[in-house]
Amino acid sequence: MHKPNVTLACVVHCKGKFLFVEEIEYGKRTLNQPAGHLEKEETLLEGARRELFEETGIRAEMSSLIKIYQWQAPRSQTDYLRFVFAVELDEWLEPSPQDADITQALWLSVEEFNHYIQQEGQCERSPLVIQSVQDYLSGKRYPLEILHAFE
């Protein structure tokens, strides 16, 4: 039986900018949303809150589900199911990554993000990064009540 990796990501938005995290992957500075794998005995929302805190030092609640993506990473041939949540903040919070793999967290506009990934030695983690932002900007969201974890 095939078991794809379940990942959680947060599109964090405040005053026209989005919070991205930078990691080094395959020798490149790479931007992603605060994101990571669902852990054992954790709900989707608990995992998203945990990843947001670990990668940015920010504690915040998810406001909605943006979309669920299915994707196969071409380099590793790994299959992913990615649940992407919206986090809307009234004020920019100073990020303080707790995860040693995160080199920095950056508040960027879409234009600044595009400029970043066009520089030599820099890229986005996957096509899901900008697609998640575009889907957020489209305004279509799903209430968190569509998720239910049985205990």
Disulfide bonds with the S-S distance in Angstrom:
none
